[in-house]
Amino acid sequence: MSAMIGIFDSGIGGLTLVRALKQRLVDYDIVYFGDTARSPYGTKSPQRVNTCALEGTEFLLNQGAGVIVVACNTASSVAIQPIMQRSRVPVIESITPAAAMAVESSANLRIGVIGTPTTVASGEYEKKIQALGAQIKVISAACPLLVPLVEERWLKKPETNRIVKKYLHPLKVRQIDTLILGCTHYSLLKKTIQMKIGRRVKIIDSVAAVAENLKDYLQAHGQVAASLSKDGRMRLFVSDLTDQIENSAKMILRRNVRLEAVGD
Amino acid sequence: MSAMIGIFDSGIGGLTLVRALKQRLVDYDIVYFGDTARSPYGTKSPQRVNTCALEGTEFLLNQGAGVIVVACNTASSVAIQPIMQRSRVPVIESITPAAAMAVESSANLRIGVIGTPTTVASGEYEKKIQALGAQIKVISAACPLLVPLVEERWLKKPETNRIVKKYLHPLKVRQIDTLILGCTHYSLLKKTIQMKIGRRVKIIDSVAAVAENLKDYLQAHGQVAASLSKDGRMRLFVSDLTDQIENSAKMILRRNVRLEAVGD
């Protein structure tokens, strides 16, 4: 049996990664699991995220994942060790690729990070960045309202602009030159974020960074790449299905998609 | 063993009901369960809410609840039948009391309801109101961002005011004279909501309505009231515990509280 690229996320935000992978690894088969029954993860405790993430990645292994990409930054921040210990296939997480790109980009050594409360509280981005440059200053901000705003599809509303501006203010005054979007949902607000943080700040989207990272990984690991099926198929599983989730999925993938609900 | 008043909620919003009960039924012992590990319910499917609500009320029964109050409007809207079937003690839900108070209040027979997407989609408020007056017009609006705004404690921020105004606009133009706050969290935004909907609109808080209803119920059912312990004790359980949850609980109850985390 040939294997698929397994993508794990707390909900449907990780479909931004599916979109990014479809542009880079066109024919690779994808199996996606979004834990919509228990999302969001970003306001839950690390222990809770651990429990959920382990069950989600287990599901992907059972579906025949030959490599697992943890799209969710919250799970990547607080649950990656147990996932790696449990997984019998390679695991790619979402923090290191964006941290490395940001370190490469920053000239003034002041990097901003925005993410969920649990991601920011974990300090993982800070650790990864400072492992690459101990003198780099990392300024982080938790942005708990951005996930619900994106899920409401309020992408271009004035209310969203104001809230983005408010969250970015402390990063702006501290003159970051590089900003990491440390949550899959934030990809969809990239234009607004760029506008509010200013044109001179380079934005590093963790979704694009992890997509590049997976592509590089497969180029460097021919045996893993060869083991993966490439029939352009895609299966998208969620643990809870509502109209809202279906509409958001369509918005992110820009086409009709079939989501399959799976039980607890 | 004497029994306690059991309060079930999807998270910590139901603590507004604890506060309301403490003013009315001072000495009654309370056991609270907030399903913070799986909250919010308001954007989940009815099936999912059913599963979670049944487990939550089961927990309260095991803790010795002698009556169960479903504080969560979403669970009251879509999961009350199975809860009542499963429970061996009386169950009080949150829709009927507010609906009855609104019908009593409305002179122009135009009642507004705001709630979570799942509550509004269920049409339960509409059904209960129209059972009391078939000619009454019910105008409902789902307000998905209000729960995250309250949980962020952005109660008095201009961003919150703007969002409240936006949500209330369709109800205002249709000239409702009574507005039901159909979610435990909205109690905390009552002043802002009153300001934006206008002074002439009577606000019915489902939390206050259900607290009154429980008081009336206990007056009418002396045997149930007599079976309940009255030592002024309170135990507050949550299925996930974070600093954010603890801070919100303190804000709602206006004092230090001890939350006890219970596993899945």
Interface residues (C-beta under 8 A of the other chain):
Chain A: T36 A37 R38 T43 K44 S45 Q47 R48 T51 P117 T118 P144 L145 P148 L149 E151 E152 W154 P158 E159 R162 I163 K166 D240 L241 T242 Q244 D264
Chain B: T36 A37 R38 T43 K44 S45 Q47 R48 T51 P117 T118 P144 L145 P148 L149 E151 E152 W154 P158 E159 R162 I163 K166 D240 L241 T242 Q244 D264
